[in-house]
Structure formats: C-alpha cells, structure tokens
Amino acid sequence: MSYQIVIQPAAQRQLKKLPRTVQQDMITVLEQLAHNPRPSGCKKLKGRPNQYRLRLRDYRIIYSIEDMMLIIRVLKAGHRRDIYEN
C-alpha cells in the first residue's frame, strides 16, 4: 500500500530555494514517506488538524496525510527558522 506524494506549488517554490544537497535529501525522504507516512521521528503538529513535521538536519517538511485517499500533501519545506511562520 503506497501513498501518492503531492507537493503543493508553494512547497515546490520553497524546495527550489534550498541548497542542492538538501533538495536531494528531501526528495529521498519524500520517496520513503510514500511507503511509511508516519516514520519514527515524525511529529503531529498541535493545533493543526492532520499535519505532521519531519526533521532533516536544520530543515523541516510539513505535510498532511489523507489516509482514505492514500495521499500525502507536502505543504511546506524549508529551514526551521522560517517554516512555522504563517
């Protein structure tokens, strides 16, 4: 049972601004999420329905999981100092 990864347009723009090595590592992590949407180290975000955070060194990926449709939506990706701002 594999999930489909959908990267929102805003998250795509954020990914493109990151260093190339971080981009490659994030793509690897996203590919792994397709098989295990709640890996060890992911954290449910308080006050945000069905949203999770995944750490990658000083960078974060914010995503939501739609279990009924087997979809993971990547909402934000970036440095930890910028990622939680609305």
N, C-alpha and C positions, 0 to 999 in steps of 0.2 A: 504494500500500500504506500504509494509515493504521492507526496503533495506537489502541487504546481506552485512555483515561485512567481509572484507578480511584483515587480518593482515599480512603485509609483513614480511619476515623472519628476517630482521634487526630489525623491531619493536618488534617482538616476543623475540629476544635476549635482547633488551633493557628492555622490561617488566619484564623478569625473574630476572634482576638485581635489581629491585626496592624492597623496603620493602613489606612484605606480605599484610599489611593493604592497602597500596597504590595500589597494584595489584588488590585486591578485589574491591576497589572503582572504579578503571579504567574499570574493566570488567562491573560493573553496569552501568557506564556512556556509554560504548560502546553499551550495550544492549538497552539503551534508544535512542541512535543515530539511531538505525535501524528503529525506528518509527518517529523520528524527526531529520533529518540530519543537520538542522540549528537551534539549540535551542538558547534561549536567552543566551547571554554571549559568543557565538562563534564569532570569528572574521576572516574575509577574510584577508589572508596574501598578502601584497603588493609585486609585482614583481614575484609572484609565481602563475601561472595560476591554477585556480580552487582548491586552497589549503586553508584550514581553520585551526584555532587553537582553542583549547578548554582548559580552565584552570581548574585545580583541585588542590586547595591549591598552593603549590610551584612547582607543576608538570604540564606538558603540553602534549597534544596529538595533533599531526599534522596529518591531514587526507585530502584526496581528495574525491570529490563526482562526481560520474558518473550517472547523472540523467536518461539518456536514457536507461542504463542497470540496474538501481536500485542497484548500488554497492557503498559502502563506503570503500576506501582503507586506512588503517591506515599505515602511512609512518614512523612516529617516535613517541616515547613515552619516557619521562624522565624528569629530573629536569630542571627547567627553565634556569639554568646557562649553561647547556650543549646542550639543544635541538636545538638551532638555528645555531649551527656550522655546516658547510658543510662537 
